[in-house]
Amino acid sequence: MTSSFAAILPALTNWWPGGGGGGETPDLRPGLEESDITPGILGFLFTALMVGLAILVVRDMAKRMRRMKYHNQMDAEASGEEAEFPGEIVPAGISESQQHARTAAAEARFGPGAASQTSDEDDHADPEKPRS
């Protein structure tokens, strides 16, 4: 087992296109210096600036979201309703055109009368009982 691993090791460590990956650094072409190919201090400063701006944008967005939630709550309390928050699960209503489309699809798939059975079951369903 050890001999087969020793045979595979050079293939795993020589992934660098310029030569051996065992800690050697490839030589640069004549006329090039390391500062010509690295991002240097300007690259670091630009990256730090982008990170700082991203942090500021996220903090500002969180502040605005808190403010919107607070104003929504105050408006709801002033009008005497319960406040609705983003992400809160509320029962969704279905419009008449959506109900018509649902009925037509059920009739097309299961035949006439199937849509009326499902709508009757929906009307009389026990809200505490899980649907199967």
PyMOL commands that place a pseudoatom at each C-alpha (Angstrom):
pseudoatom trace, name=CA, resn=MET, resi=1, chain=A, elem=C, hetatm=0, pos=[0.000, 0.000, 0.000]
pseudoatom trace, name=CA, resn=THR, resi=2, chain=A, elem=C, hetatm=0, pos=[2.819, 2.397, 0.842]
pseudoatom trace, name=CA, resn=SER, resi=3, chain=A, elem=C, hetatm=0, pos=[4.560, 1.854, -2.472]
pseudoatom trace, name=CA, resn=SER, resi=4, chain=A, elem=C, hetatm=0, pos=[1.399, 2.636, -4.478]
pseudoatom trace, name=CA, resn=PHE, resi=5, chain=A, elem=C, hetatm=0, pos=[0.851, 5.828, -2.452]
pseudoatom trace, name=CA, resn=ALA, resi=6, chain=A, elem=C, hetatm=0, pos=[4.454, 6.870, -3.102]
pseudoatom trace, name=CA, resn=ALA, resi=7, chain=A, elem=C, hetatm=0, pos=[3.852, 6.410, -6.818]
pseudoatom trace, name=CA, resn=ILE, resi=8, chain=A, elem=C, hetatm=0, pos=[0.696, 8.582, -6.756]
pseudoatom trace, name=CA, resn=LEU, resi=9, chain=A, elem=C, hetatm=0, pos=[2.150, 11.354, -4.580]
pseudoatom trace, name=CA, resn=PRO, resi=10, chain=A, elem=C, hetatm=0, pos=[4.055, 13.185, -7.364]
pseudoatom trace, name=CA, resn=ALA, resi=11, chain=A, elem=C, hetatm=0, pos=[0.911, 13.242, -9.532]
pseudoatom trace, name=CA, resn=LEU, resi=12, chain=A, elem=C, hetatm=0, pos=[-1.043, 14.823, -6.686]
pseudoatom trace, name=CA, resn=THR, resi=13, chain=A, elem=C, hetatm=0, pos=[1.580, 17.448, -5.849]
pseudoatom trace, name=CA, resn=ASN, resi=14, chain=A, elem=C, hetatm=0, pos=[2.541, 18.497, -9.409]
pseudoatom trace, name=CA, resn=TRP, resi=15, chain=A, elem=C, hetatm=0, pos=[-0.707, 20.295, -10.173]
pseudoatom trace, name=CA, resn=TRP, resi=16, chain=A, elem=C, hetatm=0, pos=[1.015, 23.666, -10.618]
pseudoatom trace, name=CA, resn=PRO, resi=17, chain=A, elem=C, hetatm=0, pos=[1.373, 24.383, -14.349]
pseudoatom trace, name=CA, resn=GLY, resi=18, chain=A, elem=C, hetatm=0, pos=[4.818, 25.856, -13.884]
pseudoatom trace, name=CA, resn=GLY, resi=19, chain=A, elem=C, hetatm=0, pos=[6.352, 22.763, -12.325]
pseudoatom trace, name=CA, resn=GLY, resi=20, chain=A, elem=C, hetatm=0, pos=[6.589, 20.846, -9.098]
pseudoatom trace, name=CA, resn=GLY, resi=21, chain=A, elem=C, hetatm=0, pos=[4.096, 21.752, -6.415]
pseudoatom trace, name=CA, resn=GLY, resi=22, chain=A, elem=C, hetatm=0, pos=[6.340, 20.731, -3.558]
pseudoatom trace, name=CA, resn=GLY, resi=23, chain=A, elem=C, hetatm=0, pos=[7.103, 24.241, -2.318]
pseudoatom trace, name=CA, resn=GLU, resi=24, chain=A, elem=C, hetatm=0, pos=[9.131, 25.372, -5.308]
pseudoatom trace, name=CA, resn=THR, resi=25, chain=A, elem=C, hetatm=0, pos=[8.314, 28.732, -6.806]
pseudoatom trace, name=CA, resn=PRO, resi=26, chain=A, elem=C, hetatm=0, pos=[8.449, 28.976, -10.579]
pseudoatom trace, name=CA, resn=ASP, resi=27, chain=A, elem=C, hetatm=0, pos=[10.926, 31.383, -12.131]
pseudoatom trace, name=CA, resn=LEU, resi=28, chain=A, elem=C, hetatm=0, pos=[9.505, 34.485, -13.786]
pseudoatom trace, name=CA, resn=ARG, resi=29, chain=A, elem=C, hetatm=0, pos=[10.073, 35.346, -17.405]
pseudoatom trace, name=CA, resn=PRO, resi=30, chain=A, elem=C, hetatm=0, pos=[12.869, 37.783, -18.045]
pseudoatom trace, name=CA, resn=GLY, resi=31, chain=A, elem=C, hetatm=0, pos=[11.588, 41.352, -17.785]
pseudoatom trace, name=CA, resn=LEU, resi=32, chain=A, elem=C, hetatm=0, pos=[8.857, 40.552, -15.271]
pseudoatom trace, name=CA, resn=GLU, resi=33, chain=A, elem=C, hetatm=0, pos=[9.015, 41.333, -11.602]
pseudoatom trace, name=CA, resn=GLU, resi=34, chain=A, elem=C, hetatm=0, pos=[6.781, 39.950, -8.854]
pseudoatom trace, name=CA, resn=SER, resi=35, chain=A, elem=C, hetatm=0, pos=[5.153, 43.354, -8.368]
pseudoatom trace, name=CA, resn=ASP, resi=36, chain=A, elem=C, hetatm=0, pos=[3.987, 43.216, -12.007]
pseudoatom trace, name=CA, resn=ILE, resi=37, chain=A, elem=C, hetatm=0, pos=[1.858, 40.128, -11.451]
pseudoatom trace, name=CA, resn=THR, resi=38, chain=A, elem=C, hetatm=0, pos=[0.529, 40.586, -7.896]
pseudoatom trace, name=CA, resn=PRO, resi=39, chain=A, elem=C, hetatm=0, pos=[-2.350, 42.883, -6.936]
pseudoatom trace, name=CA, resn=GLY, resi=40, chain=A, elem=C, hetatm=0, pos=[-0.130, 44.760, -4.490]
pseudoatom trace, name=CA, resn=ILE, resi=41, chain=A, elem=C, hetatm=0, pos=[-1.293, 47.412, -2.064]
pseudoatom trace, name=CA, resn=LEU, resi=42, chain=A, elem=C, hetatm=0, pos=[-3.867, 48.868, -4.479]
pseudoatom trace, name=CA, resn=GLY, resi=43, chain=A, elem=C, hetatm=0, pos=[-5.584, 45.502, -4.818]
pseudoatom trace, name=CA, resn=PHE, resi=44, chain=A, elem=C, hetatm=0, pos=[-5.693, 45.101, -1.056]
pseudoatom trace, name=CA, resn=LEU, resi=45, chain=A, elem=C, hetatm=0, pos=[-7.081, 48.609, -0.540]
pseudoatom trace, name=CA, resn=PHE, resi=46, chain=A, elem=C, hetatm=0, pos=[-9.731, 48.102, -3.224]
pseudoatom trace, name=CA, resn=THR, resi=47, chain=A, elem=C, hetatm=0, pos=[-10.827, 44.795, -1.664]
pseudoatom trace, name=CA, resn=ALA, resi=48, chain=A, elem=C, hetatm=0, pos=[-10.939, 46.347, 1.818]
pseudoatom trace, name=CA, resn=LEU, resi=49, chain=A, elem=C, hetatm=0, pos=[-13.022, 49.236, 0.436]
pseudoatom trace, name=CA, resn=MET, resi=50, chain=A, elem=C, hetatm=0, pos=[-15.513, 46.837, -1.186]
pseudoatom trace, name=CA, resn=VAL, resi=51, chain=A, elem=C, hetatm=0, pos=[-15.850, 44.832, 2.054]
pseudoatom trace, name=CA, resn=GLY, resi=52, chain=A, elem=C, hetatm=0, pos=[-16.389, 48.026, 4.040]
pseudoatom trace, name=CA, resn=LEU, resi=53, chain=A, elem=C, hetatm=0, pos=[-19.043, 49.244, 1.606]
pseudoatom trace, name=CA, resn=ALA, resi=54, chain=A, elem=C, hetatm=0, pos=[-20.821, 45.881, 1.701]
pseudoatom trace, name=CA, resn=ILE, resi=55, chain=A, elem=C, hetatm=0, pos=[-20.914, 46.001, 5.506]
pseudoatom trace, name=CA, resn=LEU, resi=56, chain=A, elem=C, hetatm=0, pos=[-22.348, 49.520, 5.439]
pseudoatom trace, name=CA, resn=VAL, resi=57, chain=A, elem=C, hetatm=0, pos=[-25.020, 48.584, 2.887]
pseudoatom trace, name=CA, resn=VAL, resi=58, chain=A, elem=C, hetatm=0, pos=[-26.138, 45.542, 4.900]
pseudoatom trace, name=CA, resn=ARG, resi=59, chain=A, elem=C, hetatm=0, pos=[-26.310, 47.553, 8.139]
pseudoatom trace, name=CA, resn=ASP, resi=60, chain=A, elem=C, hetatm=0, pos=[-28.296, 50.310, 6.431]
pseudoatom trace, name=CA, resn=MET, resi=61, chain=A, elem=C, hetatm=0, pos=[-30.698, 47.770, 4.924]
pseudoatom trace, name=CA, resn=ALA, resi=62, chain=A, elem=C, hetatm=0, pos=[-31.262, 46.132, 8.334]
pseudoatom trace, name=CA, resn=LYS, resi=63, chain=A, elem=C, hetatm=0, pos=[-31.927, 49.548, 9.884]
pseudoatom trace, name=CA, resn=ARG, resi=64, chain=A, elem=C, hetatm=0, pos=[-34.469, 50.403, 7.191]
pseudoatom trace, name=CA, resn=MET, resi=65, chain=A, elem=C, hetatm=0, pos=[-36.208, 47.035, 7.594]
pseudoatom trace, name=CA, resn=ARG, resi=66, chain=A, elem=C, hetatm=0, pos=[-36.531, 47.578, 11.350]
pseudoatom trace, name=CA, resn=ARG, resi=67, chain=A, elem=C, hetatm=0, pos=[-37.919, 51.066, 10.717]
pseudoatom trace, name=CA, resn=MET, resi=68, chain=A, elem=C, hetatm=0, pos=[-40.467, 49.756, 8.194]
pseudoatom trace, name=CA, resn=LYS, resi=69, chain=A, elem=C, hetatm=0, pos=[-41.593, 47.046, 10.615]
pseudoatom trace, name=CA, resn=TYR, resi=70, chain=A, elem=C, hetatm=0, pos=[-41.970, 49.611, 13.418]
pseudoatom trace, name=CA, resn=HIS, resi=71, chain=A, elem=C, hetatm=0, pos=[-43.965, 52.039, 11.233]
pseudoatom trace, name=CA, resn=ASN, resi=72, chain=A, elem=C, hetatm=0, pos=[-46.195, 49.193, 10.037]
pseudoatom trace, name=CA, resn=GLN, resi=73, chain=A, elem=C, hetatm=0, pos=[-46.855, 48.199, 13.637]
pseudoatom trace, name=CA, resn=MET, resi=74, chain=A, elem=C, hetatm=0, pos=[-47.636, 51.781, 14.680]
pseudoatom trace, name=CA, resn=ASP, resi=75, chain=A, elem=C, hetatm=0, pos=[-49.990, 52.290, 11.727]
pseudoatom trace, name=CA, resn=ALA, resi=76, chain=A, elem=C, hetatm=0, pos=[-51.795, 49.055, 12.508]
pseudoatom trace, name=CA, resn=GLU, resi=77, chain=A, elem=C, hetatm=0, pos=[-52.179, 49.973, 16.189]
pseudoatom trace, name=CA, resn=ALA, resi=78, chain=A, elem=C, hetatm=0, pos=[-53.499, 53.424, 15.242]
pseudoatom trace, name=CA, resn=SER, resi=79, chain=A, elem=C, hetatm=0, pos=[-56.124, 51.939, 12.931]
pseudoatom trace, name=CA, resn=GLY, resi=80, chain=A, elem=C, hetatm=0, pos=[-57.093, 49.273, 15.462]
pseudoatom trace, name=CA, resn=GLU, resi=81, chain=A, elem=C, hetatm=0, pos=[-55.975, 46.245, 13.434]
pseudoatom trace, name=CA, resn=GLU, resi=82, chain=A, elem=C, hetatm=0, pos=[-53.410, 43.631, 14.179]
pseudoatom trace, name=CA, resn=ALA, resi=83, chain=A, elem=C, hetatm=0, pos=[-50.017, 44.360, 12.654]
pseudoatom trace, name=CA, resn=GLU, resi=84, chain=A, elem=C, hetatm=0, pos=[-48.934, 42.154, 9.758]
pseudoatom trace, name=CA, resn=PHE, resi=85, chain=A, elem=C, hetatm=0, pos=[-45.224, 41.554, 9.527]
pseudoatom trace, name=CA, resn=PRO, resi=86, chain=A, elem=C, hetatm=0, pos=[-43.226, 40.323, 6.550]
pseudoatom trace, name=CA, resn=GLY, resi=87, chain=A, elem=C, hetatm=0, pos=[-42.742, 36.598, 6.876]
pseudoatom trace, name=CA, resn=GLU, resi=88, chain=A, elem=C, hetatm=0, pos=[-45.869, 36.140, 8.967]
pseudoatom trace, name=CA, resn=ILE, resi=89, chain=A, elem=C, hetatm=0, pos=[-48.017, 33.258, 7.780]
pseudoatom trace, name=CA, resn=VAL, resi=90, chain=A, elem=C, hetatm=0, pos=[-51.524, 34.439, 7.002]
pseudoatom trace, name=CA, resn=PRO, resi=91, chain=A, elem=C, hetatm=0, pos=[-54.298, 32.491, 5.274]
pseudoatom trace, name=CA, resn=ALA, resi=92, chain=A, elem=C, hetatm=0, pos=[-54.435, 33.344, 1.606]
pseudoatom trace, name=CA, resn=GLY, resi=93, chain=A, elem=C, hetatm=0, pos=[-57.697, 34.062, -0.123]
pseudoatom trace, name=CA, resn=ILE, resi=94, chain=A, elem=C, hetatm=0, pos=[-58.586, 32.804, -3.567]
pseudoatom trace, name=CA, resn=SER, resi=95, chain=A, elem=C, hetatm=0, pos=[-60.204, 35.032, -6.152]
pseudoatom trace, name=CA, resn=GLU, resi=96, chain=A, elem=C, hetatm=0, pos=[-63.239, 34.067, -8.181]
pseudoatom trace, name=CA, resn=SER, resi=97, chain=A, elem=C, hetatm=0, pos=[-61.196, 33.712, -11.377]
pseudoatom trace, name=CA, resn=GLN, resi=98, chain=A, elem=C, hetatm=0, pos=[-58.683, 31.473, -9.603]
pseudoatom trace, name=CA, resn=GLN, resi=99, chain=A, elem=C, hetatm=0, pos=[-61.512, 29.299, -8.276]
pseudoatom trace, name=CA, resn=HIS, resi=100, chain=A, elem=C, hetatm=0, pos=[-63.000, 29.089, -11.792]
pseudoatom trace, name=CA, resn=ALA, resi=101, chain=A, elem=C, hetatm=0, pos=[-59.622, 28.039, -13.224]
pseudoatom trace, name=CA, resn=ARG, resi=102, chain=A, elem=C, hetatm=0, pos=[-59.168, 25.448, -10.475]
pseudoatom trace, name=CA, resn=THR, resi=103, chain=A, elem=C, hetatm=0, pos=[-62.640, 24.028, -11.144]
pseudoatom trace, name=CA, resn=ALA, resi=104, chain=A, elem=C, hetatm=0, pos=[-62.081, 23.879, -14.902]
pseudoatom trace, name=CA, resn=ALA, resi=105, chain=A, elem=C, hetatm=0, pos=[-58.726, 22.107, -14.441]
pseudoatom trace, name=CA, resn=ALA, resi=106, chain=A, elem=C, hetatm=0, pos=[-60.265, 19.555, -12.081]
pseudoatom trace, name=CA, resn=GLU, resi=107, chain=A, elem=C, hetatm=0, pos=[-63.119, 18.880, -14.515]
pseudoatom trace, name=CA, resn=ALA, resi=108, chain=A, elem=C, hetatm=0, pos=[-60.692, 18.496, -17.409]
pseudoatom trace, name=CA, resn=ARG, resi=109, chain=A, elem=C, hetatm=0, pos=[-58.521, 16.076, -15.475]
pseudoatom trace, name=CA, resn=PHE, resi=110, chain=A, elem=C, hetatm=0, pos=[-61.041, 14.032, -13.488]
pseudoatom trace, name=CA, resn=GLY, resi=111, chain=A, elem=C, hetatm=0, pos=[-64.287, 14.566, -15.362]
pseudoatom trace, name=CA, resn=PRO, resi=112, chain=A, elem=C, hetatm=0, pos=[-67.408, 16.566, -14.537]
pseudoatom trace, name=CA, resn=GLY, resi=113, chain=A, elem=C, hetatm=0, pos=[-68.481, 16.448, -10.936]
pseudoatom trace, name=CA, resn=ALA, resi=114, chain=A, elem=C, hetatm=0, pos=[-64.982, 15.938, -9.557]
pseudoatom trace, name=CA, resn=ALA, resi=115, chain=A, elem=C, hetatm=0, pos=[-64.457, 19.652, -9.094]
pseudoatom trace, name=CA, resn=SER, resi=116, chain=A, elem=C, hetatm=0, pos=[-67.668, 20.040, -7.134]
pseudoatom trace, name=CA, resn=GLN, resi=117, chain=A, elem=C, hetatm=0, pos=[-66.660, 17.160, -4.840]
pseudoatom trace, name=CA, resn=THR, resi=118, chain=A, elem=C, hetatm=0, pos=[-63.270, 18.707, -4.080]
pseudoatom trace, name=CA, resn=SER, resi=119, chain=A, elem=C, hetatm=0, pos=[-64.732, 22.169, -3.494]
pseudoatom trace, name=CA, resn=ASP, resi=120, chain=A, elem=C, hetatm=0, pos=[-67.386, 20.703, -1.178]
pseudoatom trace, name=CA, resn=GLU, resi=121, chain=A, elem=C, hetatm=0, pos=[-64.688, 18.856, 0.739]
pseudoatom trace, name=CA, resn=ASP, resi=122, chain=A, elem=C, hetatm=0, pos=[-62.667, 22.059, 1.011]
pseudoatom trace, name=CA, resn=ASP, resi=123, chain=A, elem=C, hetatm=0, pos=[-65.687, 23.980, 2.317]
pseudoatom trace, name=CA, resn=HIS, resi=124, chain=A, elem=C, hetatm=0, pos=[-66.505, 21.420, 4.996]
pseudoatom trace, name=CA, resn=ALA, resi=125, chain=A, elem=C, hetatm=0, pos=[-62.984, 20.406, 5.915]
pseudoatom trace, name=CA, resn=ASP, resi=126, chain=A, elem=C, hetatm=0, pos=[-61.993, 20.478, 9.557]
pseudoatom trace, name=CA, resn=PRO, resi=127, chain=A, elem=C, hetatm=0, pos=[-59.215, 23.109, 9.910]
pseudoatom trace, name=CA, resn=GLU, resi=128, chain=A, elem=C, hetatm=0, pos=[-57.655, 21.156, 12.800]
pseudoatom trace, name=CA, resn=LYS, resi=129, chain=A, elem=C, hetatm=0, pos=[-57.488, 17.910, 10.839]
pseudoatom trace, name=CA, resn=PRO, resi=130, chain=A, elem=C, hetatm=0, pos=[-54.400, 17.519, 8.601]
pseudoatom trace, name=CA, resn=ARG, resi=131, chain=A, elem=C, hetatm=0, pos=[-55.080, 17.022, 4.912]
pseudoatom trace, name=CA, resn=SER, resi=132, chain=A, elem=C, hetatm=0, pos=[-53.991, 13.776, 3.327]
for i in range(1, 132): cmd.bond("trace and resi %d" % i, "trace and resi %d" % (i + 1))
show_as sticks, trace
zoom trace
